[in-house]
Amino acid sequence: MIKGIYKNIVVVKDIDSPIIEEAIFIVKPQASKSGVSKTDMLVEAKRVLEQKVRRYSEIPTQKKKWKIF
């Protein structure tokens, strides 16, 4: 067991996904010390989550390869 380590986390539970139940974010120490509010942390976590879901859920399109004879 490790003692003396403390991390702030944000847990996003209201994810509209049939597969993923919740997402857990570990907050940077600078954000905790700079006085960022809990609401701001939650908004940022949701923004990052939506951005990543959009990025990885896009279906890659295959480029057509033209052959010149």
C-alpha positions in Angstrom: 0.0 0.0 0.0 1.3 3.5 -0.9 0.8 6.2 1.7 0.9 9.9 1.3 -0.3 10.3 -2.2 -3.4 12.4 -2.8 -5.0 13.1 -6.2 -8.1 15.1 -7.1 -10.4 13.4 -9.5 -13.5 14.2 -11.5 -16.0 11.4 -12.2 -18.4 11.9 -15.0 -21.4 9.6 -14.7 -24.0 11.0 -17.0 -22.5 9.6 -20.2 -24.9 8.9 -23.0 -23.3 5.6 -23.9 -24.6 2.0 -24.0 -21.1 0.7 -23.3 -19.3 3.1 -21.0 -20.8 3.7 -17.5 -18.5 6.5 -16.3 -15.3 8.3 -17.0 -12.7 9.2 -14.4 -10.3 12.2 -14.9 -7.2 12.9 -12.7 -6.9 16.6 -12.1 -3.5 18.3 -12.6 -2.0 19.5 -9.3 -1.7 23.1 -10.8 -5.5 23.2 -11.3 -6.2 22.2 -7.8 -3.8 24.8 -6.3 -5.0 27.6 -8.6 -8.5 27.6 -7.2 -10.4 26.2 -10.2 -13.9 25.5 -9.1 -15.5 22.1 -9.1 -18.0 23.3 -11.7 -15.2 24.4 -14.0 -13.5 21.0 -13.6 -16.7 19.2 -14.5 -17.3 21.4 -17.5 -13.7 20.8 -18.7 -14.0 17.0 -18.2 -17.3 16.9 -20.2 -15.7 18.9 -23.0 -12.7 16.7 -23.2 -14.8 13.6 -23.1 -17.1 14.8 -25.9 -14.1 15.8 -28.0 -12.4 12.4 -27.6 -15.7 10.5 -28.3 -16.2 12.5 -31.5 -12.6 12.0 -32.6 -12.5 8.2 -32.0 -16.1 7.5 -33.2 -15.6 8.9 -36.6 -15.6 6.2 -39.3 -12.5 6.6 -41.4 -13.2 7.0 -45.0 -11.2 4.9 -47.5 -9.5 6.9 -50.2 -10.1 5.7 -53.7 -7.0 4.4 -55.4 -6.9 5.2 -59.0 -4.9 3.0 -61.3 -3.5 4.4 -64.5 -2.8 1.8 -67.2 
